[in-house]
Amino acid sequence: MEKIACAPLLPLKNNRVGGNFVNKVRNFSEEIQSGAFDRPFAWLYGAGCEAQQRARYLDALKEFDALFGAGRACQLFSAPGRTEVGGNHTDHQRGRVLAASVNLDVIGVASRNNDGVIRIQSKGYPRDEVRIDALEARPEEEGKACALIRGVAARFLALGYRIGGFDAYTTSDVLGGSGLSSSAAFEVLVCAILSGLFNEGRVPPVEAAKISQYAENVYFGKPSGLMDQTASAVGGFVAIDFENLDRPSVRKVDFDLQKSGYRLCIVDTGGNHADLTADYAAIPQEMQEVAACFGKQVLREVPKETFYQQLGSLYPKVSNRAVARAIHFYEDNDRAPQQAAALEAGDFPRFLELVIASGRSSAAYLQNLFSPADPAHQGLTVALALSEKLLAGCGAWRVHGGGIAGTIQAYVPEEKLEGYREAIESVYGAGSCHVLQIRPIGMCEVTETLGQ
């Protein structure tokens, strides 16, 4: 493993020639149309995606030109979505996870302005505008994109980085509500833009992740962990240990899933996420209740041996479900680094065994497949049962992300992919099975030399 906790991973300045990749919309469009960006597109999104990405980037450049004025100098940026590979609901207890960036992302066309205003027009949403001289948190903005923008800019300034006004058009193919963390990708994209436009691309990815989490926690009003932002900012397979939140250990795990003979599938079961906040919040709350029995704030501060030795004393103090969820934490916290080690050793069968074990622990002990208030709706349970029938002995399946309503993750042998997708989509509808690739890099400025 290459340790990168305190150093930039492919900082944006390394993607520049002569320190300057500023271009005009017309020039970018001509270069993309000529195929000059096909190599970086293939590296970011996978071979065979070049034509699709040419069209996507050309459309973004055209929209930027129409919205903010023709002939502007601009730069291109990208931040990917992420998939949780190991460690389900361990990050908020300062535990260990294995995550990876995927080949779905938010892209942005951005250009400086002299107005002292950040203007971001995201496809399909109203325009957000934030003055850089008014960066205090605003309660009325909680839950809105402008809160994320304001929070990122405020944190940049507080940490001594430069900020300025800019105009940007963004578009995303990160699936909303899929557990792929579209909000984290957006936050990280704003960091990439501010880093690239005003700081010579010098903001380290882990720093960008922490800035993004700050914006989400303090300005957006969502008490998220740091996994989503770290995976999006760093990229590739990443093993993360959150024991020290100020300096999380982040390690790249060298493994090429494309060469394994398996494909990563995310299945959208079509669950309704409305009114599930209490269900999600109960998971960290109950784990923290167990930790409090030992005089600690989170379970990572309580040794596993101590927990099991004193497990019997917990029952009068906390619920049985809280104890079961704590058991899941300890076991999955151990599994995540074992999964990383299996990948590094090239032992994919062992990795698949650990994926299945994690999924079964989530179902039995963490209990995050459906809302106890709505037991009639169990799309995740059915999807996992169907996946086990289709893949038993030759693949793996588990709940993906927060669970309750949403998606599952499956590793499918290439020779079974079409049959698996057909069976899944016969239940959950056309397009419900998303076949993804692991992207080798996180936040970046998109240039002709990217990936060389």
C-alpha positions in Angstrom: 0.0 0.0 0.0 1.1 3.6 -0.7 0.4 5.8 2.3 -1.0 9.2 1.2 -2.7 10.5 4.3 -0.7 13.7 4.5 0.4 14.3 0.9 -1.4 15.3 -2.3 -2.4 12.5 -4.6 -2.0 13.6 -8.2 -2.6 17.3 -7.3 -4.2 19.3 -10.1 -1.0 21.2 -10.8 0.6 18.0 -12.0 -1.9 17.8 -14.7 -0.7 21.0 -16.3 1.8 21.8 -19.0 3.7 25.0 -18.3 1.5 25.5 -15.3 -1.5 26.6 -17.5 -4.3 24.6 -19.0 -6.7 27.6 -19.2 -8.5 27.4 -22.6 -11.4 29.0 -24.3 -14.7 27.1 -24.9 -14.2 27.1 -28.7 -10.6 25.7 -28.3 -11.7 23.0 -25.9 -14.6 22.0 -28.1 -12.3 21.7 -31.2 -9.8 19.6 -29.2 -12.5 17.3 -27.8 -14.1 16.9 -31.3 -10.8 16.0 -32.8 -10.3 13.1 -30.3 -7.5 14.8 -28.3 -9.3 14.0 -25.1 -10.2 10.4 -26.0 -7.2 8.9 -24.0 -8.1 10.7 -20.7 -11.8 9.9 -21.3 -10.9 6.2 -21.7 -8.8 6.4 -18.5 -11.5 8.0 -16.5 -14.6 6.3 -17.8 -13.4 3.1 -19.4 -12.6 2.0 -23.0 -15.6 2.4 -25.3 -17.0 5.4 -23.4 -15.1 8.0 -25.5 -17.9 9.0 -27.8 -20.4 9.3 -25.0 -18.0 11.5 -23.0 -17.1 13.6 -26.0 -20.9 14.4 -26.4 -21.3 15.1 -22.7 -18.4 17.5 -22.4 -19.2 19.3 -25.6 -22.7 19.8 -24.3 -21.4 21.2 -21.0 -19.1 23.6 -22.9 -22.0 24.7 -25.1 -24.2 25.3 -22.0 -21.5 27.3 -20.2 -21.0 29.5 -23.3 -24.7 30.2 -23.5 -25.1 30.9 -19.8 -22.1 32.9 -19.0 -20.9 34.5 -22.3 -19.1 33.4 -25.3 -15.3 33.4 -25.6 -14.6 32.9 -21.9 -11.4 31.3 -20.7 -12.3 28.2 -18.8 -11.1 24.9 -17.3 -12.6 21.5 -17.0 -13.0 19.6 -13.6 -14.4 16.3 -12.5 -15.2 14.6 -9.2 -16.5 11.0 -9.1 -19.2 9.1 -7.2 -18.1 6.4 -4.9 -19.0 2.9 -3.9 -18.7 1.4 -0.4 -16.8 -1.9 -0.7 -16.2 -2.8 3.0 -17.2 -1.4 6.3 -20.9 -0.8 6.4 -21.7 2.0 8.9 -18.3 1.9 10.5 -17.0 5.3 9.5 -19.2 7.3 11.9 -17.8 5.2 14.8 -14.2 6.2 13.6 -13.8 2.8 12.1 -12.2 1.3 9.0 -13.6 1.2 5.5 -12.7 0.1 2.0 -14.2 2.3 -0.7 -13.6 3.1 -4.3 -14.4 5.8 -6.8 -16.6 4.9 -9.8 -16.8 6.0 -13.4 -19.8 8.2 -12.8 -19.0 11.8 -12.0 -19.9 15.4 -11.7 -18.1 17.5 -14.3 -17.8 21.3 -14.3 -16.8 24.0 -16.8 -15.5 26.9 -14.7 -14.1 30.3 -15.3 -13.0 33.1 -12.9 -15.0 36.3 -12.7 -14.2 39.7 -11.1 -17.6 40.0 -9.3 -16.7 38.4 -6.0 -19.6 35.9 -6.6 -19.6 32.2 -7.1 -22.3 31.2 -9.6 -23.0 27.6 -10.3 -25.6 26.4 -12.7 -26.2 22.7 -12.3 -28.1 20.9 -15.0 -31.7 20.6 -14.0 -31.5 22.9 -11.0 -31.9 26.6 -10.2 -28.7 28.6 -10.3 -26.8 29.0 -7.0 -25.1 32.3 -6.2 -22.8 32.9 -3.2 -20.9 36.1 -2.4 -17.4 35.4 -1.2 -17.6 38.3 1.3 -20.7 36.7 3.0 -19.7 33.2 4.0 -21.3 32.7 7.4 -23.6 29.7 7.7 -27.3 30.4 7.1 -29.9 28.2 8.7 -32.4 28.8 5.9 -30.0 27.3 3.4 -29.7 23.9 5.2 -30.3 21.1 2.8 -29.5 23.2 -0.3 -26.6 23.2 -2.7 -25.8 26.8 -1.9 -25.0 25.8 1.6 -22.4 23.3 0.4 -20.8 26.0 -1.9 -20.7 28.5 0.9 -19.3 26.0 3.4 -16.6 24.9 1.1 -15.5 28.5 0.3 -15.6 29.4 4.0 -13.4 26.5 5.0 -10.9 27.2 2.2 -10.6 30.7 3.5 -10.3 29.6 7.2 -7.5 27.2 6.2 -5.5 29.9 4.5 -6.3 28.9 0.9 -7.2 31.5 -1.7 -10.7 31.9 -3.1 -12.4 34.1 -5.6 -15.5 34.5 -7.7 -16.2 32.1 -10.6 -18.9 31.0 -12.9 -19.5 27.3 -13.5 -21.8 24.9 -15.3 -22.0 21.4 -13.9 -23.7 18.2 -15.0 -23.8 14.9 -13.2 -24.4 11.2 -14.1 -24.0 10.1 -10.5 -27.2 8.3 -9.7 -29.2 10.2 -7.0 -30.3 8.1 -4.1 -28.1 5.2 -5.2 -25.6 5.2 -2.4 -23.0 6.5 -4.8 -22.8 9.8 -3.0 -23.8 12.5 -5.5 -23.7 15.2 -2.8 -20.1 14.3 -1.9 -19.1 14.4 -5.5 -20.6 17.9 -5.9 -18.8 19.1 -2.7 -15.5 17.7 -3.9 -16.0 19.2 -7.4 -16.3 22.7 -5.8 -13.1 22.0 -4.0 -11.4 20.9 -7.2 -12.6 24.1 -8.9 -11.4 26.4 -6.1 -8.1 24.5 -6.0 -7.6 24.6 -9.7 -8.6 28.2 -10.3 -7.0 29.9 -7.3 -4.5 27.6 -5.7 -2.6 26.1 -8.5 -4.2 22.7 -7.8 -2.3 22.4 -4.5 -5.1 21.4 -2.2 -4.4 17.7 -1.2 -7.3 15.3 -1.8 -7.6 14.3 1.8 -7.8 18.0 2.8 -10.5 18.5 0.1 -12.4 15.6 1.6 -12.3 17.1 5.1 -13.3 20.6 3.7 -16.3 18.9 2.0 -17.4 17.1 5.1 -17.2 20.3 7.1 -19.5 22.0 4.6 -22.0 19.1 4.7 -21.9 18.9 8.5 -21.9 22.6 9.5 -23.6 24.4 6.6 -25.8 21.7 4.9 -26.9 20.2 8.2 -26.2 16.6 7.5 -24.0 14.7 10.1 -22.2 12.6 7.5 -19.0 10.7 8.0 -15.8 11.2 5.9 -15.8 8.1 3.8 -17.8 9.5 0.8 -15.8 12.6 0.4 -12.5 10.8 0.8 -13.3 8.2 -1.8 -14.4 10.9 -4.2 -11.4 13.1 -3.7 -8.7 10.4 -3.6 -10.0 7.9 -6.1 -9.3 4.2 -6.9 -9.6 1.6 -4.2 -8.9 3.3 -0.9 -8.5 1.8 2.6 -9.4 4.4 5.2 -8.9 4.4 8.9 -10.8 7.1 10.8 -9.4 6.5 14.2 -7.7 9.9 14.1 -10.3 12.2 12.5 -7.8 15.0 12.1 -5.4 12.9 10.3 -7.2 9.8 8.9 -5.0 7.2 7.4 -5.8 6.8 3.7 -4.1 4.2 1.6 -4.4 3.4 -2.1 -5.1 -0.3 -2.7 -3.6 -1.5 -6.0 -6.1 -3.7 -7.7 -7.6 -3.7 -11.2 -11.1 -5.0 -11.0 -11.4 -5.0 -14.8 -8.8 -7.8 -15.0 -10.5 -10.0 -12.3 -13.1 -11.4 -14.6 -15.9 -9.8 -12.5 -18.1 -6.8 -13.0 -19.4 -4.5 -10.3 -23.2 -4.0 -10.3 -25.2 -1.6 -8.3 -28.9 -2.5 -8.3 -31.5 0.2 -7.6 -34.4 -1.4 -5.9 -36.6 1.7 -6.2 -37.1 2.2 -2.5 -38.7 5.4 -1.1 -36.2 7.4 0.9 -38.9 9.7 2.3 -39.2 9.9 6.1 -36.3 7.6 6.8 -34.1 10.1 8.6 -34.9 8.6 12.0 -34.1 5.1 10.8 -30.7 6.2 9.5 -30.0 8.3 12.6 -30.8 5.5 14.9 -27.8 3.4 13.8 -25.0 5.8 15.0 -27.1 6.8 17.9 -27.5 3.2 19.2 -23.8 2.4 18.6 -22.9 5.5 20.6 -25.3 4.4 23.4 -23.2 1.2 23.7 -20.0 3.2 23.7 -21.4 5.5 26.4 -21.8 2.4 28.7 -18.0 2.2 28.7 -17.5 6.0 29.1 -16.6 6.6 25.5 -18.2 8.5 22.6 -17.8 6.0 19.8 -17.2 2.2 19.6 -13.7 2.6 18.1 -12.6 3.9 21.5 -13.9 0.7 23.2 -11.6 -2.4 22.6 -13.3 -5.3 21.0 -12.2 -7.6 23.8 -13.6 -5.3 26.4 -16.9 -5.1 24.6 -17.3 -8.9 24.4 -16.1 -9.5 28.0 -18.7 -7.1 29.4 -21.5 -7.7 26.9 -23.7 -9.2 29.5 -23.7 -6.0 31.6 -25.1 -4.0 28.7 -28.6 -5.4 28.6 -30.2 -3.3 31.4 -28.6 -0.2 29.9 -29.3 -0.4 26.1 -31.6 -2.3 23.7 -30.8 -5.7 22.3 -30.7 -4.1 18.8 -28.0 -1.6 20.0 -25.9 -4.5 21.1 -26.4 -6.4 17.9 -25.4 -3.3 15.9 -22.3 -2.9 18.0 -21.4 -6.6 17.2 -21.7 -5.7 13.5 -19.4 -2.7 14.0 -16.6 -4.8 15.5 -16.8 -7.6 13.0 -17.1 -5.3 9.9 -14.4 -3.1 11.3 -12.1 -6.1 11.2 -13.3 -7.3 7.8 -12.6 -4.0 5.9 -8.8 -4.3 6.2 -9.0 -8.0 5.4 -10.8 -7.2 2.2 -8.0 -4.7 1.3 -5.4 -7.3 2.0 -7.2 -9.9 -0.1 -7.2 -7.5 -3.1 -3.6 -6.7 -2.7 -2.7 -10.3 -2.6 -4.8 -11.0 -5.7 -7.0 -13.4 -3.7 -10.3 -12.4 -5.3 -12.2 -15.5 -4.0 -11.3 -14.5 -0.4 -12.4 -11.0 -1.1 -15.8 -12.3 -2.3 -16.2 -14.4 0.8 -15.6 -11.3 2.9 -18.2 -9.3 0.9 -20.8 -11.9 1.5 -19.9 -12.0 5.2 -20.3 -8.3 5.5 -23.7 -8.4 3.8 -25.0 -11.1 6.1 -23.7 -9.2 9.1 -25.5 -6.1 7.9 -28.7 -8.0 7.5 -28.7 -10.0 10.7 -27.0 -7.6 13.2 -26.9 -4.1 11.8 -30.5 -4.6 10.5 -30.5 -2.0 7.8 -32.4 -3.7 5.0 -35.8 -2.1 5.7 -37.5 0.3 8.0 -39.0 -1.4 11.1 -41.9 1.1 10.7 -42.6 -0.3 7.2 -41.8 -4.0 7.1 -44.1 -4.6 4.1 -41.5 -2.9 1.8 -38.3 -5.0 1.6 -36.9 -4.4 -1.8 -33.3 -4.8 -0.6 -34.1 -8.2 1.0 -35.6 -9.5 -2.2 -32.8 -8.2 -4.3 -30.2 -9.9 -2.1 -32.1 -13.2 -2.1 -32.4 -13.1 -5.9 -28.7 -12.3 -6.2 -27.8 -15.2 -3.9 -29.8 -17.5 -6.1 -28.2 -16.2 -9.3 -24.6 -16.0 -8.0 -24.2 -18.6 -5.2 -20.8 -20.2 -5.6 -19.6 -17.7 -8.2 -20.1 -14.1 -7.0 -20.9 -11.9 -4.1 -23.7 -9.6 -2.9 -24.3 -7.1 -0.1 -26.3 -4.1 0.9 -24.8 -0.9 -0.4 -24.3 2.2 1.6 -26.8 3.3 4.2 -29.3 0.6 3.3 -33.0 0.6 4.5 -34.2 1.8 1.0 -31.9 2.0 -1.9 -29.3 -0.2 -3.5 -27.4 -3.5 -3.3 -23.9 -4.2 -4.6 -23.0 -7.4 -6.5 -19.8 -8.8 -8.1 -20.9 -10.8 -11.1 -18.7 -13.0 -13.3 -18.5 -11.6 -16.8 -20.0 -14.7 -18.3 -23.1 -14.4 -16.1 -23.5 -10.6 -16.4 -26.2 -10.5 -19.0 -28.3 -13.2 -17.3 -27.9 -11.5 -14.0 -28.9 -8.1 -15.4 -31.9 -9.6 -17.2 -33.2 -11.3 -14.1 -32.7 -8.3 -11.9 -34.4 -5.9 -14.4 -37.3 -8.2 -14.8 -38.1 -7.5 -11.2 -36.9 -3.9 -10.7 -37.3 -2.5 -14.2 -35.2 -1.6 -17.1 -32.0 0.3 -16.2 -32.1 -0.8 -12.5 -28.9 -2.8 -12.8 -26.0 -0.4 -13.3 -22.7 -1.9 -14.4 -19.8 0.3 -13.2 -16.0 0.4 -13.3 -13.6 1.6 -10.6 -12.1 4.9 -11.6 -8.3 5.2 -11.0 -8.3 8.9 -9.8 -10.5 11.1 -7.7 -11.0 14.9 -8.1 -9.0 16.2 -11.0 -8.7 18.9 -13.7 -9.5 17.2 -17.0 -6.8 17.9 -19.6 -5.4 16.3 -22.7 -2.5 14.8 -20.7 -4.5 13.3 -17.8 -3.6 9.7 -17.2 -0.2 9.9 -19.0 
